């Protein structure tokens, strides 16, 4: 059995490639803006990069370009979180009607990790993404009331 390409397939592939390219450019722009606001020295992110990481003494941040126009962010709290707070953050991972829903878990080293997905369209503004990440960090560190 042979498969024959229909005339529509090249158009679908071109549209899919254009969308993927737009998402890669948006991902690079968003991540670069977040890193710049956080004072990371090298903030240029290429649209060819699918994973970008930044590390400090207390926090590891990773961004990944996902499928279907979504970005992925993960925060690992390397400075430790009080054991009494771990249960609270794990309960925050329940179902929610929010578009961006942080999920909390422990990694293989027992460190608290928080991750979430975000759309790579115009609805995600760099400042809003930065504010969300900063709010998560402040809340986990106990510097702000939990509202996320």
N, C-alpha and C positions, 0 to 999 in steps of 0.2 A: 504494500500500500504506500502510496506517495502522497505527500502533503503539498498542496499548491497554495501559494500566498495569494490572498485576494487583493485587489487594488486598494482596499481600505486599510490593510495592515500597515503599510509604510506611513500612512497619515496618523494612525494610532500611535505607532512607535515614535514618530516625530513629536507628537503632542505630549507623550509620556516623557520623552527626553527633555523637552522644554520645561515641563513642570518640575522634573527632578533637578534641572539646572537652577531654576528659580528658587527651589527649596534650599539647595546647597548654598546659593548666594545669600539668602535670608538667614540661614543658620550661621554662616560666617559673620555676617553683620551683627546679629544679636549677640553671639558669644564674644566677639571682639569688643562690643560696647559694654557688656557686663564686666569683662576682664579689665577694661580701661577704667571703669568706675571703681573697681576694687583695687586699683593701683598695681596691677600686674605689669611687669616691665615690658614684655613683648605681647602686645595686644593685636598684632596683625594675624588674622586667621584667614587662611586661604579657603576658597570654595571647594578645593580638592580634599580638605581635611574632613574626615568623617568622625573623628574623636579628638577632643581637645581636653587637656587636663591642666589643673593648677593645684599646687600643694603649698600649704603653710604648716606651721608647727601644730595647729589645732584642727585643721580642716583640709580635706582633699575634695576637690570639685572636678567632676567629669561631665562633659557634654558630648552627646552622640547624635549624629544625624540618623533619624529613623526612617522607616518606610512610610509611605502614604502621607507625606507632608507633615510629619511630626518630629519634634526634637525631644531629646531625653536628657534630663539633668539628674545627677546623683551627688549627694553630699555625704562624706564619711567624716564623722566627728572623731578625729584621732586623739584629741586632747582628753577624751573620756567624758562620760555623762554619769551623773550620780545613779547608783543602782536603784535608788528609790524612784527615780524619774523614768527608768526604762519601761516599766509596766504602763505608765501613763502614755508614753509615746507609741508603744505598740498598739494600744487600744485606739489611737487616732487613725489607724489604718483601715477602719471600717468603711462600708459603702457610703457614698455621698453623691449628691446631685451636682456637685461643682464640676466645672470644666477641667480645672487643674486640681487634681487630688493627690497630695503627697502621701506616699506609702512609707512606713517605717519598719525596719527589720534590723537584726543583728547580723554582722558579717561573720566569717569563720574565725576572726580574732576577738569576737565579742564586742565590737565597736558598733555604735548606732549608725545606721545608714538610712538616709531619706532619699527617695527618688520620685520623680514625676515626669509626665510627658506634657509637652506644650505644642500648640499649633504653630507651624512655620508660615503663617499668613500675616496679613496686616493687622489682625486682631491682637497679636503679641508684640507689644512695644518694648524696646530695650529697657526703658526705665521701669516698666511694670514687672518685667522678668527679674531685674536687679532687686527691686523692692520685695518681691516674693522670696527670693533667695535670702536677702538680708533679714527678713521677718522670720524665716525658718531658723536661721542661725541664732538670732536673738532669743527666740522662744525656747529653743533647745537649751541654750546656755542659761536660761532663767532670767534673762534681762528684760523680757517683755511678756505680758500675759499671752497665753495661747489663744489665737483667734483663727488659725488656719486649720 
